[in-house]
């Protein structure tokens, strides 16, 4: 099942807990103003699993980290405008969403 993960559009750095494939993960987002890009940290049980994932459209953001304790499904960026943009400060959470497709 695919679903969108709501992101906070009001701040440049924040964390949230999300259940993915029956496990709770903490996702921490921070915006790099110089690059105009968002980055992600994935934690579980107060331990950092992966840090510094650049949010890029068109990729499974977790695929290269499967050897670590990351969710088994596909975490990706979706641009509803059809322009395939990477998330910037104004678009992330608006036309550009974070989507998770659970592992079957």
C-alpha positions in Angstrom: 0.0 0.0 0.0 1.3 3.5 -0.9 0.7 6.5 1.3 2.0 10.0 1.7 3.9 11.1 4.7 2.8 14.6 5.8 5.7 16.9 6.2 5.9 20.1 8.2 6.0 23.1 5.8 6.5 25.7 8.6 10.1 25.0 9.7 13.5 24.2 8.3 14.3 21.4 10.7 12.0 19.0 12.5 11.5 15.3 13.4 8.5 13.0 13.4 7.7 9.4 14.2 6.3 7.3 11.4 5.2 3.7 11.3 6.5 1.9 8.2 6.0 -1.8 7.7 4.9 -2.3 11.3 7.9 -0.6 12.8 8.3 2.9 14.2 11.0 5.1 12.7 12.0 8.7 13.5 12.5 10.8 10.5 14.4 14.1 10.9 14.4 16.6 8.1 16.6 19.6 7.7 16.7 22.2 4.9 20.1 23.3 3.5 19.5 26.9 2.4 22.7 27.2 0.4 21.7 24.2 -1.8 17.9 24.8 -1.6 17.5 21.1 -0.8 16.2 18.9 2.0 18.1 16.1 3.8 16.8 13.2 5.9 18.0 11.3 8.9 16.4 7.9 9.8 16.6 6.8 13.4 15.1 3.9 15.4 15.1 3.3 19.1 17.1 6.6 19.6 19.9 5.3 17.4 20.8 6.9 14.1 20.4 4.3 11.3 21.2 6.6 8.3 22.0 10.3 8.1 22.4 12.8 5.2 20.0 11.3 2.7 19.4 14.1 0.1 15.8 14.1 -1.0 15.9 13.6 -4.8 13.0 12.9 -7.1 12.9 9.6 -9.0 14.8 7.3 -6.6 14.2 4.9 -3.8 15.8 7.0 -1.0 16.6 3.9 1.1 17.7 1.4 -1.6 21.5 1.9 -1.0 21.0 1.4 2.8 19.2 -2.0 2.8 22.1 -3.5 4.8 21.1 -1.3 7.7 17.9 -1.3 9.8 15.8 0.8 7.4 12.2 0.2 6.4 11.8 -2.6 3.7 9.5 -0.6 1.4 10.2 2.2 -1.0 10.5 5.8 0.3 10.4 8.3 -2.6 9.6 11.9 -3.6 6.6 12.5 -5.7 5.9 15.8 -7.6 2.2 16.2 -8.3 2.9 19.0 -10.7 4.4 16.5 -13.2 7.6 18.5 -13.4 9.8 15.9 -11.5 11.4 18.6 -9.3 13.5 17.9 -6.3 11.9 19.4 -3.1 12.9 23.0 -2.4 11.9 25.1 0.6 8.6 26.2 -0.9 7.5 23.0 -2.7 8.2 20.3 -0.1 4.9 19.5 1.5 2.9 21.4 -1.2 3.3 20.0 -4.7 6.2 17.7 -3.7 5.3 15.0 -1.2 7.2 12.2 0.6 5.6 8.8 -0.3 6.1 5.3 1.2 5.2 2.1 -0.6 5.1 -0.8 1.9 7.0 -4.0 1.3 4.8 -6.9 0.6 
